[in-house]
Amino acid sequence: MKLNVQQIRKILPHRYPFLLVDRVEEIEFGERIHAIKNVTVNEPFFPGHFPEYPVFPGVLIMEALAQAAAILTFASASEEETLQAADDLYLFAGIDNARFKRPVMPGDRLDLYAEMTANKRGIYKYKAVARVDGQVVAEAELMCAHRKMGDA
């Protein structure tokens, strides 16, 4: 299954300048996702990070991977679960074993891969990898937590 940015916006609450997934290439429900972030020189942080040598911030690579994982989680839920959770929050709960292998620059296509490794009592874990031109640029184990709006 592929998703365009309009379909992604129906799943994720993020908006410009913080929506970091442009397209979903493939989803295997409850298992894995391959999404894309196109990095352009027009991104709002490049004038300050860094003016003479623009580098896509590592923290935003992690956020893009987390957003891809969130799409996997939301898309994998049944319609009934989605309706029940419409006003709930999924919060970033942890990053383990994060590694950055090389800089990501304007013009790069960031391929985002996330695989769901655990789902227990509202805690979701993922193995996530970001690649450019087939080379690993970053990887981490991510965790998110499902919370009711009043409990967050």
Backbone as JSON, one array per atom type, in Angstrom:
{
  "sequence": "MKLNVQQIRKILPHRYPFLLVDRVEEIEFGERIHAIKNVTVNEPFFPGHFPEYPVFPGVLIMEALAQAAAILTFASASEEETLQAADDLYLFAGIDNARFKRPVMPGDRLDLYAEMTANKRGIYKYKAVARVDGQVVAEAELMCAHRKMGDA",
  "N": [[0.84, -1.18, 0.0], [0.57, 2.2, -0.85], [0.97, 5.6, 0.21], [0.06, 8.98, -0.25], [0.97, 12.46, 0.41], [-1.39, 13.78, 1.19], [-2.95, 11.7, 2.21], [-1.29, 10.88, 4.29], [-1.44, 13.12, 5.95], [-3.99, 12.77, 6.96], [-3.58, 10.81, 8.77], [-1.4, 11.45, 10.51], [-0.94, 13.97, 13.08], [0.84, 16.03, 12.67], [2.04, 19.07, 11.14], [3.24, 21.47, 8.66], [6.0, 23.29, 9.84], [6.73, 20.72, 10.57], [5.91, 18.23, 9.68], [7.38, 15.45, 8.53], [7.36, 13.38, 6.72], [7.0, 12.57, 3.43], [5.96, 10.72, 1.66], [4.63, 7.4, 1.54], [5.98, 4.41, 0.67], [5.57, 1.69, 1.03], [3.65, -0.46, 3.11], [3.53, -3.01, 5.45], [1.13, -4.17, 7.23], [1.15, -3.91, 10.75], [3.72, -4.8, 10.83], [6.0, -3.63, 9.16], [7.33, -0.59, 7.58], [8.06, 1.5, 4.77], [9.02, 4.63, 4.12], [9.32, 8.0, 2.77], [11.3, 10.94, 2.94], [11.88, 13.87, 1.38], [14.63, 15.85, 1.2], [15.08, 19.22, 1.1], [16.69, 22.3, 0.1], [15.2, 24.4, 0.95], [14.24, 24.02, 3.5], [13.25, 25.16, 6.75], [15.24, 25.28, 8.77], [17.78, 25.24, 7.67], [19.14, 27.76, 7.12], [20.37, 28.28, 9.55], [21.67, 25.93, 10.22], [23.81, 24.36, 8.65], [24.9, 27.61, 7.73], [26.95, 27.74, 5.67], [27.38, 25.1, 5.12], [25.02, 23.19, 4.73], [23.33, 20.9, 6.79], [21.13, 18.28, 7.4], [19.47, 18.12, 10.43], [20.33, 15.69, 12.91], [18.53, 15.06, 14.96], [16.13, 15.55, 13.7], [16.13, 13.58, 11.78], [15.7, 11.39, 13.43], [13.14, 12.1, 14.34], [11.72, 11.99, 11.91], [11.91, 9.25, 11.39], [10.44, 8.36, 13.61], [7.93, 9.43, 12.97], [7.34, 7.94, 10.69], [7.16, 5.41, 11.9], [4.93, 5.93, 13.51], [2.94, 6.25, 11.56], [2.87, 3.61, 10.63], [1.88, 2.37, 12.96], [-0.66, 3.63, 13.33], [-1.89, 3.02, 10.85], [-1.99, 0.28, 11.03], [-3.87, -0.28, 12.94], [-7.15, -1.46, 13.72], [-10.31, -0.38, 12.32], [-12.16, 0.1, 14.37], [-10.44, 0.36, 16.62], [-9.07, 2.63, 15.81], [-11.1, 4.59, 15.79], [-11.77, 4.6, 18.52], [-9.43, 5.6, 19.56], [-9.18, 8.16, 18.61], [-8.91, 10.64, 19.9], [-6.7, 10.26, 21.42], [-3.22, 10.26, 22.5], [-0.04, 9.56, 21.06], [3.01, 9.27, 22.26], [6.45, 10.06, 21.91], [8.65, 7.96, 23.46], [11.18, 6.94, 23.87], [14.6, 6.59, 22.77], [16.94, 4.36, 21.79], [20.28, 3.17, 21.36], [21.03, 4.86, 19.21], [22.59, 5.81, 16.2], [24.59, 7.73, 14.06], [25.64, 7.79, 10.8], [26.51, 9.2, 8.52], [26.41, 12.58, 7.16], [23.28, 14.1, 6.17], [22.18, 15.8, 3.38], [20.87, 18.75, 1.64], [18.88, 17.9, -1.17], [19.12, 15.2, -0.91], [17.38, 12.08, -0.8], [15.7, 10.78, 1.76], [15.29, 7.64, 2.84], [13.1, 5.98, 4.85], [12.83, 3.48, 7.19], [10.96, 1.38, 9.25], [10.45, -1.11, 11.63], [8.1, -2.88, 13.45], [8.72, -4.11, 16.59], [7.73, -4.79, 19.06], [4.67, -4.74, 20.93], [3.03, -4.0, 23.55], [0.66, -3.48, 26.01], [0.1, -0.74, 25.33], [2.62, 0.24, 24.78], [4.9, 0.66, 22.26], [7.47, -0.68, 20.25], [10.19, -0.18, 17.98], [12.45, -1.05, 15.36], [14.49, 1.05, 13.63], [15.68, 2.49, 10.59], [17.44, 4.8, 8.61], [18.14, 5.61, 5.27], [20.23, 6.83, 2.59], [20.51, 6.78, -0.8], [20.77, 4.0, -0.59], [22.69, 3.66, 1.39], [23.22, 3.37, 4.88], [22.37, 6.01, 6.96], [21.51, 6.67, 9.45], [20.43, 5.02, 12.46], [18.31, 3.42, 14.88], [16.69, 2.26, 17.9], [13.39, 2.73, 18.57], [10.79, 3.98, 20.74], [7.38, 4.31, 21.56], [4.59, 5.59, 23.42], [1.22, 4.95, 24.17], [-1.24, 7.12, 25.23], [-4.07, 8.21, 27.08], [-5.87, 11.23, 26.5], [-6.35, 12.78, 28.87], [-4.51, 11.7, 30.62], [-1.95, 12.31, 29.83]],
  "CA": [[0.0, 0.0, 0.0], [1.28, 3.47, -0.91], [0.22, 6.76, 0.71], [0.6, 10.29, -0.63], [1.02, 13.38, 1.55], [-2.75, 14.06, 1.67], [-3.36, 10.57, 3.04], [-0.46, 10.93, 5.49], [-1.99, 14.18, 6.8], [-5.18, 12.24, 7.63], [-3.11, 9.87, 9.8], [-0.55, 12.15, 11.49], [-1.38, 15.31, 13.45], [1.91, 17.0, 12.38], [1.87, 19.98, 10.01], [4.43, 22.24, 8.33], [7.19, 22.71, 9.22], [7.14, 19.54, 11.32], [5.56, 16.98, 9.02], [8.65, 15.06, 7.93], [7.18, 12.23, 5.82], [6.37, 13.04, 2.19], [5.28, 9.64, 0.93], [4.84, 6.04, 2.01], [6.18, 3.5, -0.46], [5.05, 0.35, 1.32], [3.32, -0.81, 4.5], [3.08, -4.34, 5.77], [0.41, -3.83, 8.45], [1.6, -4.54, 11.98], [5.08, -5.33, 10.66], [7.05, -2.69, 8.72], [6.98, 0.51, 6.68], [9.11, 2.21, 4.03], [8.52, 5.97, 3.82], [10.31, 8.89, 2.17], [11.41, 12.37, 3.24], [12.73, 14.57, 0.43], [15.32, 16.93, 1.88], [15.3, 20.34, 0.18], [17.43, 23.43, 0.65], [14.22, 25.36, 1.45], [13.81, 23.68, 4.86], [13.39, 26.38, 7.56], [16.37, 25.27, 9.7], [19.07, 25.28, 6.98], [19.91, 29.01, 7.27], [21.13, 28.26, 10.8], [22.27, 24.6, 10.48], [24.74, 25.45, 8.92], [24.78, 28.46, 6.55], [27.91, 27.42, 4.61], [27.42, 23.65, 4.92], [23.72, 22.76, 5.27], [23.22, 19.51, 7.21], [19.84, 17.94, 7.99], [19.75, 17.78, 11.84], [20.13, 14.31, 13.32], [17.3, 14.94, 15.75], [15.0, 15.5, 12.76], [16.14, 12.23, 11.19], [15.01, 10.53, 14.41], [11.72, 12.47, 14.3], [11.15, 11.45, 10.67], [11.74, 7.81, 11.62], [9.33, 8.2, 14.55], [6.68, 9.68, 12.25], [7.09, 6.75, 9.86], [6.69, 4.38, 12.81], [3.57, 6.29, 13.91], [2.06, 5.9, 10.44], [2.72, 2.15, 10.69], [1.01, 2.03, 14.09], [-2.03, 4.06, 13.03], [-2.42, 2.28, 9.7], [-2.16, -1.12, 11.41], [-5.0, -0.4, 13.86], [-8.45, -1.72, 13.11], [-11.16, 0.82, 12.26], [-12.72, 0.3, 15.71], [-9.37, 0.89, 17.47], [-8.77, 3.99, 15.35], [-12.17, 5.46, 16.26], [-11.66, 4.72, 19.97], [-8.2, 6.32, 19.9], [-9.11, 9.39, 17.82], [-8.47, 11.77, 20.73], [-5.58, 9.83, 22.25], [-1.89, 10.7, 22.08], [1.07, 8.62, 20.98], [4.14, 10.11, 22.61], [7.8, 9.54, 21.79], [9.01, 7.56, 24.82], [12.58, 6.58, 24.03], [15.5, 6.29, 21.66], [18.09, 3.59, 22.25], [21.28, 2.74, 20.38], [21.03, 5.74, 18.03], [23.88, 6.0, 15.55], [24.57, 8.54, 12.84], [26.75, 7.27, 10.0], [27.0, 10.25, 7.63], [25.47, 13.7, 7.09], [22.22, 14.16, 5.16], [22.31, 17.13, 2.8], [19.8, 19.11, 0.7], [18.91, 17.12, -2.4], [19.07, 13.77, -0.59], [16.1, 11.43, -0.51], [15.85, 10.0, 2.98], [14.41, 6.48, 2.89], [12.83, 5.71, 6.26], [12.34, 2.13, 7.41], [10.67, 1.05, 10.65], [9.88, -2.44, 11.83], [7.52, -3.0, 14.79], [9.31, -5.27, 17.26], [6.94, -5.13, 20.25], [3.44, -3.99, 21.16], [2.47, -4.52, 24.79], [0.0, -2.55, 26.94], [0.24, 0.66, 24.94], [4.02, 0.58, 24.5], [5.3, 0.14, 20.95], [8.9, -0.58, 19.99], [10.52, -0.28, 16.56], [13.82, -0.95, 14.87], [14.36, 2.05, 12.57], [16.88, 2.76, 9.82], [17.33, 5.8, 7.55], [19.15, 5.41, 4.23], [20.31, 7.7, 1.42], [21.14, 6.03, -1.89], [21.06, 2.65, -0.13], [23.64, 3.67, 2.51], [22.66, 3.72, 6.18], [22.81, 7.3, 7.49], [21.17, 6.68, 10.88], [19.63, 3.89, 12.92], [17.98, 3.49, 16.31], [15.52, 1.57, 18.41], [12.47, 3.77, 19.02], [9.67, 3.54, 21.56], [6.32, 5.3, 21.8], [3.6, 5.18, 24.42], [-0.16, 5.38, 23.94], [-1.81, 7.72, 26.44], [-5.34, 8.9, 26.98], [-5.64, 12.69, 26.54], [-6.35, 13.28, 30.25], [-3.41, 11.1, 31.38], [-0.64, 12.68, 29.27]],
  "C": [[0.89, 1.24, 0.0], [0.36, 4.58, -0.38], [0.88, 8.03, 0.2], [0.48, 11.24, 0.57], [-0.38, 13.73, 2.07], [-3.26, 12.94, 2.56], [-2.57, 10.53, 4.35], [-1.01, 11.97, 6.46], [-3.27, 13.75, 7.51], [-4.8, 11.31, 8.79], [-2.34, 10.59, 10.9], [-1.1, 13.52, 11.84], [-0.37, 16.4, 13.08], [1.58, 17.82, 11.14], [3.17, 20.74, 9.78], [4.75, 23.18, 9.49], [7.63, 21.39, 9.85], [6.66, 18.22, 10.76], [6.75, 16.56, 8.18], [8.56, 13.8, 7.07], [6.4, 12.73, 4.61], [5.55, 11.98, 1.49], [5.57, 8.32, 1.64], [4.89, 5.14, 0.78], [5.52, 2.15, -0.23], [4.76, 0.21, 2.81], [2.96, -2.28, 4.52], [2.46, -4.2, 7.16], [0.89, -4.64, 9.65], [3.04, -5.03, 11.94], [6.11, -4.25, 10.36], [6.51, -1.65, 7.76], [8.24, 1.01, 5.98], [8.49, 3.54, 3.6], [9.66, 6.82, 3.29], [10.17, 10.31, 2.69], [12.36, 12.95, 2.2], [13.32, 15.79, 1.12], [15.62, 18.03, 0.86], [16.01, 21.48, 0.88], [16.49, 24.48, 1.25], [13.72, 25.06, 2.87], [14.12, 24.86, 5.79], [14.61, 26.42, 8.48], [17.72, 25.42, 8.99], [19.81, 26.62, 7.08], [20.75, 29.05, 8.56], [21.87, 26.96, 11.06], [22.82, 23.99, 9.2], [24.79, 26.29, 7.66], [25.71, 28.08, 5.39], [27.96, 25.93, 4.27], [26.12, 23.06, 5.49], [23.67, 21.25, 5.53], [21.84, 19.31, 7.85], [20.09, 17.48, 9.43], [19.42, 16.33, 12.18], [18.86, 14.1, 14.12], [16.07, 14.88, 14.84], [14.98, 14.2, 11.97], [15.41, 11.28, 12.13], [13.51, 10.82, 14.42], [11.05, 11.92, 13.05], [10.94, 9.94, 10.8], [10.57, 7.54, 12.57], [7.99, 8.45, 13.87], [6.34, 8.51, 11.33], [6.56, 5.61, 10.72], [5.26, 4.66, 13.28], [2.57, 5.97, 12.8], [1.81, 4.4, 10.42], [1.75, 1.76, 11.78], [-0.44, 2.39, 13.8], [-2.64, 3.24, 11.9], [-2.69, 0.83, 10.04], [-3.35, -1.34, 12.33], [-6.27, -0.72, 13.09], [-9.26, -0.43, 13.11], [-11.75, 1.13, 13.64], [-11.68, 0.89, 16.65], [-9.05, 2.33, 17.11], [-9.83, 4.96, 15.85], [-12.09, 5.66, 17.77], [-10.48, 5.6, 20.36], [-8.1, 7.68, 19.22], [-8.61, 10.59, 18.62], [-7.31, 11.41, 21.65], [-4.26, 10.34, 21.68], [-0.95, 9.5, 22.01], [2.32, 9.46, 21.15], [5.46, 9.36, 22.43], [8.27, 9.21, 23.19], [10.48, 7.18, 24.98], [13.3, 6.36, 22.72], [16.68, 5.55, 22.26], [19.0, 3.27, 21.07], [21.25, 3.56, 19.09], [22.45, 5.91, 17.52], [23.67, 6.81, 14.29], [25.83, 8.19, 12.04], [27.35, 8.3, 9.05], [25.98, 11.36, 7.54], [24.45, 13.51, 5.96], [22.16, 15.61, 4.69], [21.08, 17.46, 1.94], [19.99, 18.36, -0.63], [18.86, 15.62, -2.16], [17.61, 13.32, -0.43], [16.35, 10.5, 0.66], [14.82, 8.87, 2.96], [14.31, 6.04, 4.34], [12.21, 4.32, 6.39], [12.1, 1.93, 8.9], [10.01, -0.32, 10.68], [9.38, -2.52, 13.27], [8.07, -4.27, 15.43], [8.55, -5.69, 18.51], [5.74, -4.2, 20.35], [2.77, -4.6, 22.38], [1.92, -3.4, 25.64], [0.25, -1.08, 26.6], [1.66, 1.14, 24.74], [4.4, -0.12, 23.2], [6.8, 0.34, 20.78], [9.16, -0.86, 18.51], [12.03, -0.33, 16.37], [13.72, -0.04, 13.64], [15.71, 2.32, 11.92], [16.55, 3.81, 8.77], [18.48, 5.58, 6.57], [19.07, 6.53, 3.2], [21.09, 6.92, 0.37], [21.59, 4.64, -1.43], [22.03, 2.56, 1.04], [22.94, 4.08, 3.8], [23.26, 5.05, 6.63], [22.52, 7.42, 8.98], [20.35, 5.44, 11.19], [19.39, 4.03, 14.41], [16.85, 2.52, 16.63], [14.63, 2.64, 19.03], [11.36, 3.16, 19.86], [8.65, 4.67, 21.64], [5.31, 4.7, 22.77], [2.25, 5.77, 24.06], [-0.71, 5.9, 25.26], [-3.17, 8.33, 26.13], [-5.1, 10.39, 27.17], [-5.55, 13.22, 27.97], [-5.16, 12.79, 31.07], [-2.03, 11.62, 30.97], [0.06, 13.71, 30.02]]
}
